[in-house]
Every structure is written in C-alpha cells, then in structure tokens.
Amino acid sequence: MKGLAMFKKIWKRKTQKKPLPTRITNDTMAQHREEVLAGGRKHKYPVQYTKRRLVWITLIVSVVGLVLAATFFWFQLYVRKDTGDISYRVTKLFALPVASIDGEKVRYSDYLMFERSTRASQDRQGRADSVDKAKFQREMAMDRALEYAYTRKLARELNIETTKEQVDVAIKDYRDKVQLSDEAYVAVLQDNLSWSMDEMHTAVEMSLLQQAVSFAIDEEASKISAEVNNLVIEGKTLQEIVETMGQKVQYIPSVTVAKDNSDGGLSTSAMKLKPGTISEAIRPLAGDGYYFVYLISTTEDTVTYAYIKAPLTAFKGEVEELKKNGGVRYYVDVS
C-alpha cells in the first residue's frame, strides 16, 4: 500500500502542469516562448480547435430546420389543404399520401394534378365556383386518384405494364387528330388543364394502365363480348343481336360525328366498314367496354354509326365496394 501511494505521488508530480513563472529568465524563456506560440496557433488555425463544435452546431441547425420545414408543409397539406405550386412540387418530390385504398397509398400529387386541372378549366371558362361545385371537383379528383392507386396495385399483382412507346403513340395520335404542333399542344395543355407534357404523359400512362387492368379483371364483360362476336360471325343483324343480348349490352342506334372526331377510335373504325356491316370488338381509348360498331352512312365530312357496348363494370365495382366496406382511408377531408 505504501509503494502504491508513493507511485501515485510521483505520477501526479509528472503529470501536473507547472505554473508559468511571472519573471522571464534564461531558464524560463523556453517555457514562455512555447506558451506564446501555442496562443498564436489558436488564432492562426481556429478551425481545428472549433471543428467539433461547428459540426454539432451545423447538425442541430439542420435537424431543427428539417423539423420546421416538415411541420410547415404538413400543416399546409393536411390542415390548410393547400393546392399551390410549391405544395404541389413537394408532393411530387416526396410522394406523400393523401389516402389509401386496399392498403395501397394514394399519391397526393395525383390528387392535386386532377384538382388543379379541373380548377384551371373552370377558371378559363369564367365560371365562378360555388362551394358545392368546388367540393364536387375535389371529390372527383380524389376518386380519380383512388382509381389510379388501385390500378397500380392490381397491375403489380397481374404483372401488367404500359411502355413509354405506347404512351407516346397515344399522345401523338391525339395531337395529329387535332392537328397541333408540339408547341401549340403544350400551350393548349397549359391553358386548359394547367398541365405540362410530363403531367400529360403521367395521365395518359395511368389511363392506358387502368384500361388494361379493367379488361384483364372483367370476366363477365369478356364473356358478353364473346357472345356478341359469335352472333356477328353467324350473320345476325344488329337488331337481332340487340334483342338476343337484351340488358347485357348497351345499344346506341345512331351517332353522327365529324370524320376527324376524337372519340377513342370508334369513328375511325366505322369508316373502315361497308354500310350495313358490323365490326369486331373494339377497345377504345376510354377503356370502358367492348364496342361493336355498325356503319350507317358517311358524307364528305361526317360519319354516322350505331354501336353495341359490353360495358366493363368489375374495376369500378371493386373500388365502390372498398369505399363502402372501409377499404379506403382518407388523410385529407375534401368535403
């Protein structure tokens, strides 16, 4: 024990810093010189002495800034329900949810894209929005966003995809139909829907995907379409087919449109027929059913046709069922 105490005493003497003598002599000059140089180094290289402190300050400021920004945008989107440009960009950047359907998150950006486009269209037409109309527009935008989310879920499960080429072709076909240049088309989108080409591309992509999913899951419509097709092959007249199918199909006896009408391809298909003949099943861009077109007549500028439609009901039916049975959760009240 005595040896241990002696060792501690010696160690303490070695490690204890000697106080700087007040007088400068030949013996203490080196010690004074080292103290002066050490003080100078602190002023010459201050970063090495404050680096850790700066790191902590930067980290704290960054965290506080992120928390404040997140709180601000949460308040803007989920409390104030802001639809401005900045909030819209934030939802596209961070893929924030506005609802969920059957466990699939509904993108806030999809909801805002449709809500803003509807509002832009109304503003352009000079219609003063009433409270009821604005509420209806928000609900419609939410419904479309819900359908797109459910489309993504089913497309993933069924391994259904749409390609960029398909989307580009669909956009080009429509642009050629209305005879607009690229610049004019972009201007029309901006003026009428407040959309960019990227947003138009997204909307067309999801429409094509929803169409593919709707046809894939609707076995009843496919069965009805096959029945109508068999009757066409047997040479049955349009009236005979309508009478045979009854309430299973929808029948429109006469439609007259311009030859360059954008109706999803129905008028184009009709013009390829001979008067009095029926086409095979057509899947128009609307993606709402199987159409059988019957050409009545054509003029220089117009085409008149009738059609039988085997409507798609499965997709919309599933979405409505989920709404009724608690399969949809809303994070924002659009009422």
N, C-alpha and C positions, 0 to 999 in steps of 0.2 A: 504493500500500500504506500509505503514511504517512497519507493522508487517511482511509482506511478505519479505521485504528487510532484516529485522532482521533475519528471519528464514534461508534465503539463506546464510547469513554471517556465522551463527552458523554451518550450514551443510557443508559449504566449509572448515571451520576450522577442522571439524571432519574427513572429507574425505581426506584432504591434508596430504600427507606423509611428516613426519618431516625429515629434513635433518639429516644425521648421524653426531654426534659430532666428531670433529677431535681428541679430547683427550678422553682416556678411564679412566673413574672413576667408583666408586661403583655404581653411579646412571645410567651410560650409558653402563655398562658391559653387561647387558641382551640384549640390542639392538644390540651391536656389535656381541655378540655370535649368535644371530639369523641370522644376515647378513652373517656371515662366514658359518653357517650350510646350508643356502639357496644356497650359491655358491657351496658348496660341493655336494649338492643333484643334481645340474645340471650336474656335471661331473660324478657322480655315476649312475644316471639314465637319460642319454641323450636322449633315445628314446622317453620318454614321452613328452619331450619338442619339438622334431622334427618330431613326428609321422605324423601330418597333412601335413607337408612339404614333407615328404617322400612319402606319399600317392599321393600327387599331382604330384611329380616328376615321380613316377612309372607310373601313369596314362598317363601322357604326353608322356613319352618314349614309352609306349605300343602302344598308338594311332599312334604316328609317325612311329613306326616300322611296324604296320599293313598297314598303308597307303603306305609306301615304298615297302613292300612286294607285296601288291596288284598291285601297279603301275608296279613293275618289271615283275610280271607274266602276267599282261595284255599286256605289251609290248612284252614279249616272245611269247605269244599265238596268239595275234590278230594283231601284227605288223610283228614280225620276223617269225611267224608261226612255232615255234619250235616243234619238234616231239621227243625230248629226253626223257629219263626215268623220270627225275624229273617233267617236264611239264606234262607228261602222268599221273603220280601219283596225281598231283594237280587236273587234270580234273576229275579223278575218285573220289577224296575226296570231291570236291565241286560241282560236277555235272554242270559244266559250259556249256553254249550253244555254238554251232558252227553255227547253223542256226535254222530256224523254218519252219514247214510245216503245213498249215491249222491251225495255232495257237498253234501247239504242238512244244515244244522246242526239238531240235535235240542235243543229248549229244555229247560234244566234245570228250569224252572218247571213244564213239563208232567209231567216225571218225578216231581217232588215232589208235584204235585197228586194224582196217582194213588196214589203210595206212601203219602201221608198219609191219603187217603180209605180205602184198604184197611186200614191200621193202626187207624184210628178205628172202622171197622166191627167189626174183631176185638176191640178193647178193649171196645166196647159189649156185645158178646156174652159177655164174660167169658172169652175163650179165651186161655190162656197161650201166647204164641208160642214155639215151639221155634226153634232155629237154622235148621233146614231150612225151616220154614214161613216165617220172616222172609225167608230167601233167595229162596224161591219168589215171595213177594209183591213183592220188589224187582225180580226178573226180569220178572214180569208187568207191573209199572209201566213198566219200561224198554221192553218190547215195545210197549205202547200209545203211549208217547212216540215210538218209532221209526215206528210206523204213521202217527201224526199228522204227523210231519215229512215223510214220503214222500207223504202226502196233499197237503200244501201244495205240494210240488214238482210233482206231476202236475196239480193244479188250476191252477197258474200256467201250465203248458205247454198245457193243454187249454182255458184260459180259462173255467174253471168257478168259480162263486161261489155262496155262500149269503147271503141277505139277513137283516137283523135281524128283519124281519117273519116270515120262515119260522121262525126260532128262537123268537120269541115265541109263535107259534101252536103249535109243538110242545110248548113248556113249558106253555102254557095248557091244551092238550088233556089232557096227563097230569095236571095239577093238578085239572082238572074231573073226570077219571076217578076219582081217589081222593077227590074231594070235600073238598078242603082249602082254607082261606082263605089269602091271601097270607102272613099272619103265621105260620100253622101250617106252611105249606110251607117257609118259611125256617127255622123251628125244626127241622123234620124233617131238612132238608139238613145243618144244623149238627150235630145229634145223631148222625146215621147216617153221614155222609160227611165231616164237618168242612169242609164247603164253604159259601161264601157264594153269593148269587144270581149274582154276576159269574162265579164259577168254574163254576157250573151252566150259565150261558149259554155259556161257552167250551167246555165239554164237549159240549153239545148242538150247537153250531155246527160243531165238528170232526166229530161223528158224522154230521151231515147232509152235510157236505162229503165225508167218506170214502165215504158211501153213494153220492153222486152220481158220484164218481170211479170207484168199483168197478163200477157199472153201465156207465159210459162205456167202460171199457177191456176189459170181459169179452165179447168177441165170441162165444165158444163158448156161454156161458150164454144170450146173446141168441138165438142160433140154436136152441138146445134149447127155449127158451120159445116161439119162433115155431112150432116143430113141434108142441108140445103144444097151442098155441092153435088150430092148424089142425085137429087131431083133435077138439077141443071143438066147433068150428064144424061139423065133419062129423057131429056127433051121437054120437060114440063114448062108451061108458060109461067110468066111472072105471077099472074093471078092464081094459078093452081098452086104454086109454091107458097104464096101468102096464105091461102085457105088451108093448106096442109099443115103448115107450121103454127098458125094461129098466134097465140100470145107469146110464143117463144121468141119471136122476132119483132123488130120494129120496121114498119113499112112507110116510106115516103113516096107518094105516087108521082110527084113532079117537082123538079128543081131546075130553074133556068139561071145560068151564071155566064159571065164573060169567059171566053176561052183562056184568058190569062189569069183567071181567078185562082187565088191561093186557098184551096180547100183540102189540103193534105194529099192531093193526088187523085181525087175522085173524078174531077172533070177531065184530067189528062187521060185517065183510064177509060172514061166514057168515049172520048174522041177516037180511041183506037178500035172501037167496036163498030159493027154494022148495025143500022137501026133495027130494033126488034130483037137484039141478041143480049145475052147476059154474060157478064164477066165471071171469072173465077174469084175466089175470096181475095179481098184486098185489105191490107193493113195500113191505113192512112197514118199520117204523122200525129193525128190526135190520139192514136193509140187507145181508142175507147171501144173497139169491137171489130168484128169481121164484116166487111161490106161486100155486097153483090150488086154491081151497077148494071142498069138496064138503059141502053141508049134509046131515046125517043126521037130526037132530031137535032140537027145543027144548022146554024146560019153562018154568015161570014164572020160574025163577031161573038156569037153565043153558042152554048150547048145546053140542051135540055135532056135531063135524065131522071130516072127513078132509081131507088135503091132499097135493098133489104139489108137489115143490120142485125147481126147476132151480137148483142152487147156484152161487154166484159163487166162483170159485177163482183168477182171474187176479191180483188185488191181493195176496192173501196169498201166492200162489206167487212173485210177484216179490220180495216182502220176504224170504221164506225163501231165495230164490236169492241175493240180495245178502248175506245173512248168511253163507252157505256160501262164497261166492266173494270175500270180502274187501271187499265194498262197504259194510260197516259198521265204523266205528271208535269204540271206547268210550274216553271220557276218565275214566270212573269205573268201578271194579270193583264190581259189585253182588253178587258171589258171597260 
